[in-house]
Amino acid sequence: MSKYDTKETVNINIGGLFTTLLAVAFIVLKLCHVIEWSWVWVLAPLWIPLAITLVILIIVLILKVIVS
């Protein structure tokens, strides 16, 4: 590959993009009074993946302590 090659690769995290767009859509719908959901559920696309990740991390750490 030459130093003049300008080809670049763009990596897109589809999962993160989807949850962000879903959260933005829910927020807009809530602010426009289209949906009457609680803010907890409007913001769910942001906190549910984080909660799942934390639960998996805790389980892995517990299993590591038990096995070792």
Residue pairs with C-beta under 8 A, 6 or more apart in sequence:
15 49
19 45
19 46
19 49
20 45
22 45
23 42
23 43
23 45
23 46
26 35
26 37
26 41
26 42
26 43
26 44
26 45
27 42
27 43
29 35
29 42
30 37
30 39
30 42
35 42
